[in-house]
Amino acid sequence: MKYSKVTKFFKPGMTVVDLGAAPGGWSQYAVTQIGNSGRIIACDLLPMDPIVGVDFLQGDFRDELVLKALLERVGDSKVQVVMSDMAPNMCGTPAVDIPRAMYLVELALEMSRDVLAPGGSFVVKVFQGEGFDEYLREIRSLFTKVKVRKPDSSRARSREVYIVATGRKP
């Protein structure tokens, strides 16, 4: 997905949380948009090469200790963007893969509820299937503008899409 297509909401000085950050493409792009006065707090189970301007935490986002460490890095202030590119290891069976993926996107949405400032933006990779419509409805209830985008690199039959939600309601 071309970052500039979905991320027109980045502004200098913003604080961004990047979940499922490795190998670092979204974080690298965000750094160029928010500048030196901004902050990026990234987390992934996998290692990621250091990126200037990115505070990276390696660990499983589902683990309470990792989540606590991530929230400590965010601090008391609210963030302007939460991005999630998290995906489980896929086995190729939708009945197994989709629930695993939905669990991760629900956690990402929960994180955005906790740390996202009013007016903030949420970008999340989702795999269409059972639970998708309900998830999309939930996001629409929390944000003023919601779009579903299919990555250019994604195969036509792939269930992968990104939900781009802006204008977090107070």
C-alpha positions in Angstrom: 0.0 0.0 0.0 1.3 3.4 -0.8 1.6 5.2 2.5 0.8 8.6 1.1 -2.6 7.3 -0.1 -3.8 6.6 3.4 -1.8 8.8 5.7 -2.5 12.4 4.7 -3.3 13.0 8.4 0.4 13.0 9.6 1.6 16.4 10.8 4.9 17.6 12.3 5.1 17.1 16.0 2.6 14.3 16.3 3.0 11.2 18.5 2.3 7.9 16.7 2.0 4.4 18.0 2.9 1.7 15.4 1.8 -1.8 16.3 3.2 -4.7 14.3 6.0 -2.4 13.2 8.6 -4.7 11.8 10.3 -4.5 9.4 9.7 -0.7 9.8 8.2 0.6 6.6 5.3 2.5 8.3 7.6 3.9 11.0 10.1 5.0 8.4 7.4 6.8 6.4 5.9 8.4 9.6 9.3 9.8 10.7 9.6 11.6 7.4 6.1 13.2 7.9 6.2 14.1 11.6 9.8 15.4 11.8 12.2 15.8 14.7 9.6 17.2 17.0 7.3 14.2 16.7 7.5 10.8 18.4 7.0 7.3 17.2 6.5 4.4 19.7 6.7 1.1 17.8 6.2 -2.5 19.0 6.5 -5.9 17.3 7.1 -9.5 18.3 9.9 -9.5 15.6 13.1 -7.6 15.7 13.4 -4.3 13.8 16.5 -2.4 12.7 16.9 0.8 14.5 15.3 3.9 12.9 16.2 7.4 14.1 13.2 8.9 15.8 11.5 5.6 16.6 11.3 4.2 20.1 11.1 0.5 19.4 9.9 -2.1 21.9 10.3 -5.8 20.9 7.8 -8.1 22.5 4.3 -9.6 22.1 1.7 -6.9 22.3 -0.7 -9.5 23.8 1.6 -9.9 26.9 0.6 -7.8 29.9 4.2 -6.8 30.6 4.8 -5.7 27.0 1.5 -3.7 26.9 2.4 -2.0 30.3 5.9 -1.1 28.9 4.3 0.3 25.8 1.7 2.4 27.7 4.5 3.7 30.0 6.3 4.9 26.9 3.2 6.7 25.7 2.8 8.3 29.1 -0.1 10.4 30.2 -0.4 12.4 27.0 -2.7 11.2 24.2 -1.4 10.3 20.8 -2.6 11.5 17.4 -2.2 8.3 15.4 -2.4 4.6 16.1 -1.3 2.3 13.3 -1.6 -1.5 13.3 -0.1 -3.8 10.7 -0.3 -6.8 13.1 -1.2 -10.2 11.6 -1.0 -13.7 13.0 1.0 -16.4 11.4 -1.5 -17.6 8.7 -2.1 -21.3 8.1 -4.3 -20.9 5.0 -7.5 -22.0 6.7 -9.9 -19.0 6.9 -11.8 -20.6 9.8 -8.6 -20.5 11.9 -6.8 -17.4 10.4 -9.7 -14.9 10.5 -10.5 -15.3 14.3 -6.8 -15.0 15.1 -6.5 -11.8 13.0 -9.7 -10.4 14.4 -8.4 -10.9 17.9 -5.3 -8.7 17.1 -7.4 -6.0 15.4 -9.7 -5.9 18.5 -6.6 -5.4 20.7 -5.4 -2.6 18.4 -8.8 -0.8 18.6 -8.7 -1.2 22.4 -5.3 0.5 22.4 -6.6 3.3 20.3 -9.5 3.8 22.7 -7.0 4.1 25.5 -4.4 6.4 24.0 -5.9 8.2 21.0 -6.7 11.9 21.3 -10.0 13.3 20.1 -9.6 14.1 16.4 -6.9 11.4 16.1 -6.5 8.7 13.4 -6.5 4.9 13.4 -5.1 2.7 10.6 -5.5 -1.0 10.9 -4.8 -4.0 8.6 -7.9 -6.3 8.7 -8.7 -9.6 7.0 -12.3 -9.6 5.7 -14.4 -12.5 7.0 -16.4 -13.4 10.1 -16.6 -10.4 12.4 -15.4 -7.8 9.9 -18.8 -6.0 9.4 -19.3 -5.7 13.2 -15.7 -4.4 13.6 -16.2 -1.9 10.9 -19.5 -0.7 12.5 -17.7 -0.3 15.8 -15.0 1.8 14.2 -17.6 3.9 12.4 -19.2 4.6 15.8 -15.9 6.0 17.1 -14.6 8.1 14.2 -16.1 10.7 11.9 -14.7 9.4 8.7 -13.9 5.8 7.8 -12.6 4.3 4.6 -11.7 0.7 3.6 -8.7 0.5 1.3 -7.2 -2.6 -0.5 -3.4 -2.5 -0.8 -2.1 -2.2 -4.4 0.2 -5.1 -3.8 -2.6 -7.4 -2.6 -4.0 -10.1 -4.8 -7.6 -9.6 -6.0 -8.8 -12.7 -4.0 -6.9 -11.7 -0.8 -9.0 -10.8 2.2 -6.5 -8.1 3.3 -7.7 -4.5 3.6 -6.8 -1.5 5.6 -9.4 0.5 7.5 -8.4 4.2 7.7 -10.4 6.0 10.4 -10.0 9.7 11.1 -11.6 12.2 13.4 -11.8 10.2 16.7 -15.0 11.3 18.4 -14.6 12.7 22.0 
